[in-house]
Amino acid sequence: MDNIIRKIEELRLELNKLSVCRCLTDPELIKASQKLDRALNDYDKFLKENM
């Protein structure tokens, strides 16, 4: 579980960095946002399956 949380934090930081210098419709920013969304969905699924 620590790996999932660490990955989410890395993706969140990457997204924050990109959002400072790029337009919200920039393809790279959108891709980073989608990667974070997938990681958060995986984490949510993991929590639901292990409760």
SVG drawing of the C-alpha trace seen along z (x, -y; Angstrom):
<svg xmlns="http://www.w3.org/2000/svg" viewBox="-15 -29 22 36">
<polyline fill="none" stroke="black" stroke-width="0.4" points="0.0,0.0 2.9,-2.4 3.9,-2.0 0.5,-3.2 0.5,-6.2 4.0,-7.1 3.1,-6.8 0.0,-9.0 2.2,-11.7 4.7,-11.6 2.0,-12.0 0.3,-14.8 3.6,-16.7 4.2,-16.2 0.7,-17.5 1.2,-20.6 4.6,-21.4 3.0,-21.2 0.0,-23.3 2.3,-26.2 3.8,-26.5 1.2,-25.0 -2.4,-25.8 -5.1,-23.6 -5.8,-22.2 -2.2,-21.3 -2.0,-17.6 0.9,-16.9 -1.1,-18.3 -4.2,-16.3 -2.1,-13.2 -0.6,-13.8 -4.1,-14.4 -5.3,-11.1 -2.4,-9.2 -3.2,-10.6 -6.9,-9.8 -6.0,-6.1 -3.7,-5.8 -6.4,-7.3 -9.0,-4.9 -6.6,-2.0 -6.1,-3.1 -9.9,-3.4 -10.4,0.1 -7.6,1.5 -9.2,0.0 -12.7,1.3 -11.3,4.8 -9.3,5.0 -11.8,3.7"/>
</svg>
